[in-house]
Amino acid sequence: MNSVILLGTLGALYLFIIVSVPVKAPEHVKVVEEAPVTEVTKTEEAEAPGAETGVHEVATTEVNIERGRTLFMSNCISCHNKDPNIKGAIGPELIDAPLEVMTVKVVTGRYPEVLPAGFVPKRKTKQMRKFPNLEKDVPSIHAWIQSVRK
Ligand code: HEC
């Protein structure tokens, strides 16, 4: 009899612990599916800046300088110099390109149609290939380049 009570108590305790310790999702994971009240989800989204423009997703991808360096070394130095301060075999130095120019260049292979004030393209050629899959990594690549500026 005693053991039945003991088991029951332990069982209840176990359940209590399971129910009372909240399982926290990692911050970047949106707990949309699990939220029973859609109102809560909507409020959260409305508060997140840029949630509807897709900017939100890019903003949650942290700038990672080491990753930027790795991606640069594996994708860009066949044409650009390992040292982005100087020109490479085919591509010019990259140190002066603002992030917005670099983003368009990497995604489309072309310079933006409207250039930022004060920026002069280094070359008039159209030899660069595009890397659309690297779009969200351009801020990391750009940050690494600026981190080795001389
Ligand atoms: C196939 C060779 C090639 C590869 C690979 C390449 N580029 Fe280029 N890049 C060029 C050339 C050539 C130019 C000069 C303009 C042109 O011809 O497109 C250029 C220009 C640029 C510019 C403009 C610089 C300025 O100040 O005018 C940026 C920014 C740039 N590249 C970034 C990158 C990044 C980042 C990568 C790697 C993800 C990369 N490029 C890979 C050849 C390349």
Backbone and ligand atoms as CSV (ligand in chain L), in Angstrom:
chain,resi,resn,atom,element,x,y,z
A,1,MET,N,N,0.835,-1.211,0.000
A,1,MET,CA,C,0.000,0.000,0.000
A,1,MET,C,C,0.870,1.261,0.000
A,2,ASN,N,N,1.871,1.239,0.890
A,2,ASN,CA,C,2.763,2.401,0.965
A,2,ASN,C,C,3.435,2.704,-0.376
A,3,SER,N,N,3.828,1.605,-1.024
A,3,SER,CA,C,4.555,1.823,-2.283
A,3,SER,C,C,3.634,2.406,-3.353
A,4,VAL,N,N,2.337,2.057,-3.283
A,4,VAL,CA,C,1.396,2.640,-4.243
A,4,VAL,C,C,1.327,4.154,-4.048
A,5,ILE,N,N,1.230,4.541,-2.784
A,5,ILE,CA,C,1.171,5.989,-2.494
A,5,ILE,C,C,2.459,6.665,-2.961
A,6,LEU,N,N,3.584,6.012,-2.647
A,6,LEU,CA,C,4.870,6.581,-3.038
A,6,LEU,C,C,4.937,6.760,-4.556
A,7,LEU,N,N,4.553,5.719,-5.270
A,7,LEU,CA,C,4.581,5.793,-6.736
A,7,LEU,C,C,3.691,6.921,-7.242
A,8,GLY,N,N,2.496,6.959,-6.640
A,8,GLY,CA,C,1.535,8.011,-7.041
A,8,GLY,C,C,2.135,9.384,-6.825
A,9,THR,N,N,2.761,9.569,-5.674
A,9,THR,CA,C,3.343,10.877,-5.356
A,9,THR,C,C,4.449,11.213,-6.349
A,10,LEU,N,N,5.318,10.229,-6.590
A,10,LEU,CA,C,6.405,10.466,-7.537
A,10,LEU,C,C,5.859,10.819,-8.917
A,11,GLY,N,N,4.843,10.078,-9.311
A,11,GLY,CA,C,4.222,10.321,-10.623
A,11,GLY,C,C,3.697,11.736,-10.717
A,12,ALA,N,N,2.991,12.138,-9.669
A,12,ALA,CA,C,2.411,13.483,-9.680
A,12,ALA,C,C,3.512,14.540,-9.742
A,13,LEU,N,N,4.582,14.281,-8.958
A,13,LEU,CA,C,5.702,15.217,-8.920
A,13,LEU,C,C,6.319,15.353,-10.313
A,14,TYR,N,N,6.506,14.207,-10.952
A,14,TYR,CA,C,7.085,14.151,-12.284
A,14,TYR,C,C,6.258,14.972,-13.261
A,15,LEU,N,N,4.951,14.727,-13.231
A,15,LEU,CA,C,4.051,15.468,-14.128
A,15,LEU,C,C,4.148,16.967,-13.859
A,16,PHE,N,N,4.170,17.286,-12.558
A,16,PHE,CA,C,4.205,18.691,-12.176
A,16,PHE,C,C,5.459,19.370,-12.759
A,17,ILE,N,N,6.601,18.662,-12.624
A,17,ILE,CA,C,7.857,19.242,-13.127
A,17,ILE,C,C,7.783,19.429,-14.642
A,18,ILE,N,N,7.302,18.398,-15.333
A,18,ILE,CA,C,7.218,18.485,-16.801
A,18,ILE,C,C,6.364,19.662,-17.233
A,19,VAL,N,N,5.228,19.816,-16.541
A,19,VAL,CA,C,4.298,20.868,-16.948
A,19,VAL,C,C,4.827,22.245,-16.581
A,20,SER,N,N,5.533,22.325,-15.443
A,20,SER,CA,C,5.874,23.664,-14.967
A,20,SER,C,C,7.178,24.193,-15.550
A,21,VAL,N,N,8.056,23.313,-16.071
A,21,VAL,CA,C,9.303,23.826,-16.671
A,21,VAL,C,C,9.040,24.118,-18.146
A,22,PRO,N,N,9.017,25.383,-18.512
A,22,PRO,CA,C,8.710,25.713,-19.904
A,22,PRO,C,C,9.879,25.337,-20.806
A,23,VAL,N,N,9.569,24.765,-21.945
A,23,VAL,CA,C,10.618,24.448,-22.916
A,23,VAL,C,C,10.824,25.688,-23.763
A,24,LYS,N,N,11.999,26.262,-23.662
A,24,LYS,CA,C,12.232,27.517,-24.376
A,24,LYS,C,C,12.791,27.257,-25.756
A,25,ALA,N,N,12.142,27.809,-26.753
A,25,ALA,CA,C,12.663,27.658,-28.107
A,25,ALA,C,C,13.824,28.623,-28.288
A,26,PRO,N,N,14.823,28.265,-29.098
A,26,PRO,CA,C,15.905,29.216,-29.397
A,26,PRO,C,C,15.313,30.503,-29.976
A,27,GLU,N,N,15.986,31.622,-29.704
A,27,GLU,CA,C,15.354,32.897,-30.020
A,27,GLU,C,C,14.998,33.101,-31.485
A,28,HIS,N,N,15.814,32.530,-32.380
A,28,HIS,CA,C,15.543,32.787,-33.789
A,28,HIS,C,C,14.404,31.938,-34.324
A,29,VAL,N,N,13.962,30.938,-33.525
A,29,VAL,CA,C,12.872,30.091,-33.997
A,29,VAL,C,C,11.548,30.735,-33.616
A,30,LYS,N,N,10.707,30.928,-34.620
A,30,LYS,CA,C,9.394,31.508,-34.333
A,30,LYS,C,C,8.431,30.376,-33.980
A,31,VAL,N,N,7.807,30.484,-32.823
A,31,VAL,CA,C,6.949,29.399,-32.358
A,31,VAL,C,C,5.546,29.607,-32.888
A,32,VAL,N,N,5.448,29.742,-34.205
A,32,VAL,CA,C,4.158,30.068,-34.789
A,32,VAL,C,C,3.176,28.894,-34.681
A,33,GLU,N,N,3.660,27.702,-35.045
A,33,GLU,CA,C,2.740,26.550,-35.076
A,33,GLU,C,C,2.185,26.238,-33.698
A,34,GLU,N,N,3.007,26.484,-32.671
A,34,GLU,CA,C,2.587,26.055,-31.349
A,34,GLU,C,C,1.687,27.064,-30.640
A,35,ALA,N,N,1.661,28.277,-31.152
A,35,ALA,CA,C,0.859,29.289,-30.475
A,35,ALA,C,C,-0.624,29.031,-30.727
A,36,PRO,N,N,-1.372,28.716,-29.688
A,36,PRO,CA,C,-2.778,28.362,-29.863
A,36,PRO,C,C,-3.611,29.582,-30.241
A,37,VAL,N,N,-3.220,30.753,-29.726
A,37,VAL,CA,C,-4.003,31.952,-30.009
A,37,VAL,C,C,-3.298,32.742,-31.106
A,38,THR,N,N,-3.930,32.856,-32.255
A,38,THR,CA,C,-3.280,33.517,-33.379
A,38,THR,C,C,-3.038,34.997,-33.082
A,39,GLU,N,N,-3.835,35.539,-32.217
A,39,GLU,CA,C,-3.706,36.954,-31.884
A,39,GLU,C,C,-2.296,37.262,-31.370
A,40,VAL,N,N,-1.792,36.370,-30.516
A,40,VAL,CA,C,-0.462,36.557,-29.939
A,40,VAL,C,C,0.579,36.605,-31.046
A,41,THR,N,N,0.481,35.672,-31.963
A,41,THR,CA,C,1.435,35.606,-33.067
A,41,THR,C,C,1.406,36.899,-33.876
A,42,LYS,N,N,0.202,37.355,-34.150
A,42,LYS,CA,C,0.071,38.570,-34.969
A,42,LYS,C,C,0.716,39.755,-34.284
A,43,THR,N,N,0.483,39.867,-32.969
A,43,THR,CA,C,1.062,40.997,-32.253
A,43,THR,C,C,2.580,40.948,-32.356
A,44,GLU,N,N,3.143,39.753,-32.145
A,44,GLU,CA,C,4.595,39.624,-32.215
A,44,GLU,C,C,5.122,40.045,-33.578
A,45,GLU,N,N,4.444,39.599,-34.619
A,45,GLU,CA,C,4.916,39.922,-35.959
A,45,GLU,C,C,4.814,41.403,-36.265
A,46,ALA,N,N,3.726,41.984,-35.766
A,46,ALA,CA,C,3.531,43.405,-36.036
A,46,ALA,C,C,4.632,44.220,-35.379
A,47,GLU,N,N,5.150,43.703,-34.248
A,47,GLU,CA,C,6.174,44.464,-33.540
A,47,GLU,C,C,7.564,44.273,-34.142
A,48,ALA,N,N,7.781,43.139,-34.780
A,48,ALA,CA,C,9.092,42.904,-35.366
A,48,ALA,C,C,9.276,43.803,-36.578
A,49,PRO,N,N,10.342,44.627,-36.571
A,49,PRO,CA,C,10.519,45.555,-37.684
A,49,PRO,C,C,10.781,44.810,-38.992
A,50,GLY,N,N,10.099,45.225,-40.021
A,50,GLY,CA,C,10.359,44.644,-41.336
A,50,GLY,C,C,9.811,43.246,-41.516
A,51,ALA,N,N,8.931,42.793,-40.594
A,51,ALA,CA,C,8.459,41.415,-40.662
A,51,ALA,C,C,7.791,41.110,-41.999
A,52,GLU,N,N,7.117,42.115,-42.549
A,52,GLU,CA,C,6.370,41.821,-43.756
A,52,GLU,C,C,7.185,41.991,-45.036
A,53,THR,N,N,8.308,42.642,-44.933
A,53,THR,CA,C,9.086,42.910,-46.138
A,53,THR,C,C,10.136,41.835,-46.388
A,54,GLY,N,N,10.283,40.914,-45.428
A,54,GLY,CA,C,11.299,39.890,-45.596
A,54,GLY,C,C,12.647,40.356,-45.081
A,55,VAL,N,N,12.729,41.628,-44.710
A,55,VAL,CA,C,13.978,42.171,-44.173
A,55,VAL,C,C,14.299,41.475,-42.857
A,56,HIS,N,N,13.226,41.094,-42.157
A,56,HIS,CA,C,13.359,40.456,-40.854
A,56,HIS,C,C,14.312,39.253,-40.917
A,57,GLU,N,N,14.109,38.420,-41.934
A,57,GLU,CA,C,14.901,37.203,-42.022
A,57,GLU,C,C,16.385,37.524,-42.188
A,58,VAL,N,N,16.673,38.507,-43.032
A,58,VAL,CA,C,18.057,38.891,-43.239
A,58,VAL,C,C,18.637,39.465,-41.951
A,59,ALA,N,N,17.806,40.238,-41.236
A,59,ALA,CA,C,18.291,40.887,-40.026
A,59,ALA,C,C,18.659,39.858,-38.953
A,60,THR,N,N,17.999,38.697,-38.940
A,60,THR,CA,C,18.306,37.713,-37.907
A,60,THR,C,C,19.578,36.929,-38.247
A,61,THR,N,N,20.035,37.020,-39.494
A,61,THR,CA,C,21.291,36.374,-39.847
A,61,THR,C,C,22.419,37.279,-39.386
A,62,GLU,N,N,23.134,36.840,-38.377
A,62,GLU,CA,C,24.153,37.697,-37.804
A,62,GLU,C,C,25.316,37.890,-38.772
A,63,VAL,N,N,25.906,39.069,-38.698
A,63,VAL,CA,C,27.119,39.290,-39.460
A,63,VAL,C,C,28.231,38.484,-38.801
A,64,ASN,N,N,28.860,37.633,-39.585
A,64,ASN,CA,C,29.879,36.743,-39.048
A,64,ASN,C,C,31.141,36.932,-39.885
A,65,ILE,N,N,32.085,37.676,-39.319
A,65,ILE,CA,C,33.276,38.073,-40.076
A,65,ILE,C,C,34.092,36.862,-40.518
A,66,GLU,N,N,34.197,35.862,-39.650
A,66,GLU,CA,C,34.972,34.666,-40.002
A,66,GLU,C,C,34.328,33.935,-41.180
A,67,ARG,N,N,32.989,33.837,-41.126
A,67,ARG,CA,C,32.263,33.211,-42.238
A,67,ARG,C,C,32.449,34.030,-43.520
A,68,GLY,N,N,32.448,35.360,-43.366
A,68,GLY,CA,C,32.665,36.235,-44.512
A,68,GLY,C,C,34.016,35.964,-45.153
A,69,ARG,N,N,35.033,35.793,-44.312
A,69,ARG,CA,C,36.380,35.529,-44.827
A,69,ARG,C,C,36.409,34.193,-45.589
A,70,THR,N,N,35.808,33.166,-44.977
A,70,THR,CA,C,35.797,31.850,-45.610
A,70,THR,C,C,35.093,31.899,-46.960
A,71,LEU,N,N,33.932,32.559,-47.003
A,71,LEU,CA,C,33.182,32.633,-48.255
A,71,LEU,C,C,33.942,33.428,-49.305
A,72,PHE,N,N,34.615,34.478,-48.850
A,72,PHE,CA,C,35.404,35.279,-49.777
A,72,PHE,C,C,36.506,34.423,-50.398
A,73,MET,N,N,37.223,33.689,-49.538
A,73,MET,CA,C,38.337,32.876,-50.015
A,73,MET,C,C,37.857,31.765,-50.952
A,74,SER,N,N,36.647,31.253,-50.726
A,74,SER,CA,C,36.225,30.140,-51.581
A,74,SER,C,C,35.486,30.600,-52.838
A,75,ASN,N,N,34.955,31.829,-52.860
A,75,ASN,CA,C,34.149,32.230,-54.024
A,75,ASN,C,C,34.721,33.384,-54.838
A,76,CYS,N,N,35.518,34.224,-54.231
A,76,CYS,CA,C,35.839,35.494,-54.888
A,76,CYS,C,C,37.275,35.590,-55.396
A,77,ILE,N,N,38.203,34.810,-54.795
A,77,ILE,CA,C,39.611,35.089,-55.112
A,77,ILE,C,C,40.088,34.441,-56.410
A,78,SER,N,N,39.172,33.744,-57.116
A,78,SER,CA,C,39.582,33.284,-58.443
A,78,SER,C,C,39.758,34.495,-59.352
A,79,CYS,N,N,39.106,35.591,-59.030
A,79,CYS,CA,C,39.236,36.820,-59.831
A,79,CYS,C,C,39.800,37.983,-59.014
A,80,HIS,N,N,39.300,38.113,-57.786
A,80,HIS,CA,C,39.769,39.220,-56.941
A,80,HIS,C,C,40.997,38.770,-56.154
A,81,ASN,N,N,41.725,39.756,-55.626
A,81,ASN,CA,C,42.918,39.430,-54.856
A,81,ASN,C,C,42.546,38.900,-53.476
A,82,LYS,N,N,43.386,38.024,-52.932
A,82,LYS,CA,C,43.192,37.547,-51.556
A,82,LYS,C,C,43.163,38.719,-50.594
A,83,ASP,N,N,43.938,39.742,-50.933
A,83,ASP,CA,C,43.908,40.968,-50.148
A,83,ASP,C,C,42.983,41.949,-50.861
A,84,PRO,N,N,41.792,42.181,-50.316
A,84,PRO,CA,C,40.805,43.004,-51.021
A,84,PRO,C,C,41.203,44.476,-51.150
A,85,ASN,N,N,42.350,44.842,-50.551
A,85,ASN,CA,C,42.834,46.217,-50.705
A,85,ASN,C,C,43.476,46.451,-52.065
A,86,ILE,N,N,43.892,45.363,-52.735
A,86,ILE,CA,C,44.572,45.527,-54.017
A,86,ILE,C,C,43.889,44.720,-55.112
A,87,LYS,N,N,44.181,45.088,-56.363
A,87,LYS,CA,C,43.444,44.413,-57.427
A,87,LYS,C,C,43.966,43.004,-57.684
A,88,GLY,N,N,43.054,42.171,-58.195
A,88,GLY,CA,C,43.426,40.785,-58.444
A,88,GLY,C,C,43.620,40.512,-59.916
A,89,ALA,N,N,43.653,39.246,-60.278
A,89,ALA,CA,C,43.924,38.830,-61.643
A,89,ALA,C,C,42.920,39.449,-62.621
A,90,ILE,N,N,41.646,39.414,-62.268
A,90,ILE,CA,C,40.600,39.934,-63.161
A,90,ILE,C,C,39.790,41.034,-62.486
A,91,GLY,N,N,39.481,40.809,-61.214
A,91,GLY,CA,C,38.600,41.737,-60.483
A,91,GLY,C,C,39.374,42.828,-59.770
A,92,PRO,N,N,38.744,43.981,-59.609
A,92,PRO,CA,C,39.416,45.117,-58.949
A,92,PRO,C,C,39.446,44.943,-57.426
A,93,GLU,N,N,40.110,45.874,-56.746
A,93,GLU,CA,C,40.074,45.899,-55.289
A,93,GLU,C,C,38.639,46.133,-54.824
A,94,LEU,N,N,38.284,45.611,-53.637
A,94,LEU,CA,C,36.885,45.642,-53.200
A,94,LEU,C,C,36.660,46.556,-52.011
A,95,ILE,N,N,37.733,47.191,-51.582
A,95,ILE,CA,C,37.684,47.897,-50.312
A,95,ILE,C,C,36.751,49.118,-50.340
A,96,ASP,N,N,36.524,49.671,-51.536
A,96,ASP,CA,C,35.715,50.892,-51.616
A,96,ASP,C,C,34.247,50.634,-51.904
A,97,ALA,N,N,33.876,49.404,-52.182
A,97,ALA,CA,C,32.481,49.140,-52.555
A,97,ALA,C,C,31.580,49.131,-51.321
A,98,PRO,N,N,30.568,50.028,-51.295
A,98,PRO,CA,C,29.629,50.011,-50.171
A,98,PRO,C,C,28.808,48.717,-50.194
A,99,LEU,N,N,28.235,48.394,-49.042
A,99,LEU,CA,C,27.468,47.154,-48.912
A,99,LEU,C,C,26.376,47.028,-49.980
A,100,GLU,N,N,25.677,48.135,-50.253
A,100,GLU,CA,C,24.574,48.034,-51.229
A,100,GLU,C,C,25.084,47.703,-52.630
A,101,VAL,N,N,26.242,48.259,-52.992
A,101,VAL,CA,C,26.822,47.953,-54.305
A,101,VAL,C,C,27.263,46.487,-54.339
A,102,MET,N,N,27.934,46.075,-53.257
A,102,MET,CA,C,28.428,44.699,-53.213
A,102,MET,C,C,27.271,43.704,-53.284
A,103,THR,N,N,26.177,44.024,-52.607
A,103,THR,CA,C,25.029,43.115,-52.611
A,103,THR,C,C,24.500,42.920,-54.022
A,104,VAL,N,N,24.278,44.016,-54.743
A,104,VAL,CA,C,23.754,43.912,-56.110
A,104,VAL,C,C,24.771,43.205,-57.011
A,105,LYS,N,N,26.030,43.547,-56.821
A,105,LYS,CA,C,27.085,42.940,-57.657
A,105,LYS,C,C,27.109,41.418,-57.451
A,106,VAL,N,N,27.054,40.993,-56.194
A,106,VAL,CA,C,27.126,39.556,-55.915
A,106,VAL,C,C,25.855,38.840,-56.399
A,107,VAL,N,N,24.699,39.460,-56.172
A,107,VAL,CA,C,23.447,38.783,-56.521
A,107,VAL,C,C,23.205,38.763,-58.031
A,108,THR,N,N,23.582,39.856,-58.731
A,108,THR,CA,C,23.269,39.934,-60.164
A,108,THR,C,C,24.507,39.891,-61.060
A,109,GLY,N,N,25.679,40.109,-60.497
A,109,GLY,CA,C,26.887,40.194,-61.306
A,109,GLY,C,C,27.087,41.586,-61.900
A,110,ARG,N,N,26.091,42.457,-61.724
A,110,ARG,CA,C,26.146,43.803,-62.315
A,110,ARG,C,C,26.202,44.878,-61.229
A,111,TYR,N,N,26.607,46.055,-61.635
A,111,TYR,CA,C,26.519,47.199,-60.729
A,111,TYR,C,C,25.052,47.622,-60.629
A,112,PRO,N,N,24.651,48.239,-59.502
A,112,PRO,CA,C,23.279,48.745,-59.420
A,112,PRO,C,C,23.049,49.819,-60.470
A,113,GLU,N,N,21.808,49.960,-60.927
A,113,GLU,CA,C,21.537,50.981,-61.953
A,113,GLU,C,C,21.747,52.379,-61.407
A,114,VAL,N,N,21.310,52.563,-60.163
A,114,VAL,CA,C,21.531,53.853,-59.519
A,114,VAL,C,C,22.635,53.675,-58.483
A,115,LEU,N,N,23.753,54.345,-58.718
A,115,LEU,CA,C,24.890,54.169,-57.817
A,115,LEU,C,C,24.802,55.140,-56.642
A,116,PRO,N,N,25.278,54.722,-55.477
A,116,PRO,CA,C,25.279,55.632,-54.332
A,116,PRO,C,C,26.174,56.837,-54.605
A,117,ALA,N,N,25.809,57.972,-54.040
A,117,ALA,CA,C,26.576,59.190,-54.264
A,117,ALA,C,C,28.028,58.974,-53.877
A,118,GLY,N,N,28.922,59.377,-54.758
A,118,GLY,CA,C,30.338,59.316,-54.433
A,118,GLY,C,C,31.003,58.003,-54.819
A,119,PHE,N,N,30.218,56.994,-55.188
A,119,PHE,CA,C,30.843,55.717,-55.547
A,119,PHE,C,C,31.102,55.665,-57.050
A,120,VAL,N,N,32.338,55.361,-57.403
A,120,VAL,CA,C,32.690,55.223,-58.818
A,120,VAL,C,C,33.110,53.767,-59.068
A,121,PRO,N,N,32.411,53.070,-59.980
A,121,PRO,CA,C,32.784,51.681,-60.271
A,121,PRO,C,C,34.234,51.604,-60.731
A,122,LYS,N,N,34.937,50.582,-60.286
A,122,LYS,CA,C,36.349,50.455,-60.617
A,122,LYS,C,C,36.549,50.052,-62.081
A,123,ARG,N,N,35.609,49.287,-62.620
A,123,ARG,CA,C,35.743,48.829,-64.010
A,123,ARG,C,C,34.426,49.028,-64.751
A,124,LYS,N,N,34.532,49.145,-66.067
A,124,LYS,CA,C,33.308,49.268,-66.860
A,124,LYS,C,C,32.950,47.932,-67.502
A,125,THR,N,N,33.781,46.920,-67.265
A,125,THR,CA,C,33.551,45.596,-67.851
A,125,THR,C,C,32.341,44.909,-67.192
A,126,LYS,N,N,31.897,43.815,-67.790
A,126,LYS,CA,C,30.789,43.051,-67.196
A,126,LYS,C,C,31.216,41.595,-67.084
A,127,GLN,N,N,32.327,41.411,-66.426
A,127,GLN,CA,C,32.917,40.072,-66.405
A,127,GLN,C,C,32.573,39.263,-65.169
A,128,MET,N,N,32.021,39.904,-64.183
A,128,MET,CA,C,31.788,39.170,-62.938
A,128,MET,C,C,30.585,38.238,-63.064
A,129,ARG,N,N,30.719,37.045,-62.497
A,129,ARG,CA,C,29.568,36.133,-62.470
A,129,ARG,C,C,28.717,36.458,-61.246
A,130,LYS,N,N,27.490,35.914,-61.235
A,130,LYS,CA,C,26.646,36.211,-60.079
A,130,LYS,C,C,26.605,35.043,-59.099
A,131,PHE,N,N,26.327,35.384,-57.842
A,131,PHE,CA,C,26.215,34.380,-56.782
A,131,PHE,C,C,24.923,34.622,-55.999
A,132,PRO,N,N,23.755,34.367,-56.605
A,132,PRO,CA,C,22.485,34.693,-55.921
A,132,PRO,C,C,22.353,33.970,-54.577
A,133,ASN,N,N,22.972,32.805,-54.463
A,133,ASN,CA,C,22.845,32.048,-53.213
A,133,ASN,C,C,23.597,32.688,-52.046
A,134,LEU,N,N,24.454,33.660,-52.340
A,134,LEU,CA,C,25.226,34.291,-51.261
A,134,LEU,C,C,24.577,35.567,-50.743
A,135,GLU,N,N,23.357,35.867,-51.212
A,135,GLU,CA,C,22.752,37.158,-50.863
A,135,GLU,C,C,22.820,37.468,-49.363
A,136,LYS,N,N,22.391,36.510,-48.537
A,136,LYS,CA,C,22.320,36.826,-47.116
A,136,LYS,C,C,23.701,36.846,-46.457
A,137,ASP,N,N,24.716,36.406,-47.181
A,137,ASP,CA,C,26.068,36.393,-46.618
A,137,ASP,C,C,26.880,37.620,-47.001
A,138,VAL,N,N,26.332,38.447,-47.919
A,138,VAL,CA,C,27.116,39.610,-48.352
A,138,VAL,C,C,27.492,40.514,-47.166
A,139,PRO,N,N,26.585,40.750,-46.201
A,139,PRO,CA,C,27.003,41.595,-45.065
A,139,PRO,C,C,28.224,41.029,-44.331
A,140,SER,N,N,28.321,39.706,-44.243
A,140,SER,CA,C,29.483,39.095,-43.578
A,140,SER,C,C,30.743,39.276,-44.419
A,141,ILE,N,N,30.613,39.061,-45.733
A,141,ILE,CA,C,31.766,39.230,-46.624
A,141,ILE,C,C,32.230,40.685,-46.579
A,142,HIS,N,N,31.248,41.599,-46.669
A,142,HIS,CA,C,31.573,43.027,-46.648
A,142,HIS,C,C,32.254,43.405,-45.325
A,143,ALA,N,N,31.741,42.859,-44.217
A,143,ALA,CA,C,32.312,43.184,-42.904
A,143,ALA,C,C,33.750,42.667,-42.805
A,144,TRP,N,N,33.995,41.480,-43.343
A,144,TRP,CA,C,35.371,40.969,-43.282
A,144,TRP,C,C,36.286,41.869,-44.110
A,145,ILE,N,N,35.851,42.232,-45.312
A,145,ILE,CA,C,36.674,43.093,-46.174
A,145,ILE,C,C,37.020,44.395,-45.454
A,146,GLN,N,N,36.000,44.996,-44.834
A,146,GLN,CA,C,36.271,46.263,-44.142
A,146,GLN,C,C,37.182,46.051,-42.924
A,147,SER,N,N,37.134,44.835,-42.357
A,147,SER,CA,C,37.963,44.575,-41.167
A,147,SER,C,C,39.450,44.462,-41.519
A,148,VAL,N,N,39.762,44.246,-42.825
A,148,VAL,CA,C,41.188,44.159,-43.194
A,148,VAL,C,C,41.624,45.389,-44.001
A,149,ARG,N,N,40.800,46.434,-43.953
A,149,ARG,CA,C,41.129,47.663,-44.670
A,149,ARG,C,C,42.483,48.209,-44.186
A,150,LYS,N,N,43.303,48.680,-45.146
A,150,LYS,CA,C,44.615,49.231,-44.760
A,150,LYS,C,C,44.611,50.741,-44.793
L,1,HEC,C1,C,34.641,35.578,-62.537
L,1,HEC,C2,C,35.469,36.493,-61.808
L,1,HEC,C3,C,34.881,37.121,-60.559
L,1,HEC,C4,C,34.453,36.495,-59.431
L,1,HEC,C5,C,34.438,34.998,-59.118
L,1,HEC,C6,C,34.011,37.541,-58.515
L,1,HEC,N1,N,34.171,38.772,-59.103
L,1,HEC,FE1,FE,33.666,40.564,-58.334
L,1,HEC,N2,N,34.262,41.490,-60.010
L,1,HEC,C7,C,34.837,40.868,-61.105
L,1,HEC,C8,C,35.117,41.856,-62.139
L,1,HEC,C9,C,35.779,41.568,-63.473
L,1,HEC,C10,C,34.694,43.099,-61.636
L,1,HEC,C11,C,34.721,44.442,-62.388
L,1,HEC,C12,C,33.345,44.730,-63.001
L,1,HEC,C13,C,32.881,43.612,-63.922
L,1,HEC,O1,O,33.518,43.321,-64.951
L,1,HEC,O2,O,31.856,42.968,-63.580
L,1,HEC,C14,C,34.177,42.836,-60.290
L,1,HEC,C15,C,33.687,43.821,-59.456
L,1,HEC,C16,C,33.244,43.596,-58.176
L,1,HEC,C17,C,32.771,44.623,-57.279
L,1,HEC,C18,C,32.733,46.122,-57.559
L,1,HEC,C19,C,34.015,46.744,-57.049
L,1,HEC,C20,C,34.140,48.202,-57.352
L,1,HEC,O3,O,34.552,48.930,-56.432
L,1,HEC,O4,O,33.839,48.620,-58.480
L,1,HEC,C21,C,32.423,44.012,-56.116
L,1,HEC,C22,C,31.887,44.676,-54.881
L,1,HEC,C23,C,32.690,42.605,-56.282
L,1,HEC,N3,N,33.192,42.374,-57.545
L,1,HEC,C24,C,32.492,41.667,-55.302
L,1,HEC,C25,C,32.725,40.307,-55.472
L,1,HEC,C26,C,32.521,39.336,-54.437
L,1,HEC,C27,C,32.097,39.648,-53.022
L,1,HEC,C28,C,32.798,38.112,-54.984
L,1,HEC,C29,C,32.666,36.759,-54.335
L,1,HEC,C30,C,31.398,36.417,-53.791
L,1,HEC,C31,C,33.178,38.334,-56.364
L,1,HEC,N4,N,33.130,39.674,-56.621
L,1,HEC,C32,C,33.526,37.330,-57.239
L,1,HEC,C33,C,35.081,39.532,-61.239
L,1,HEC,C34,C,34.716,38.545,-60.358
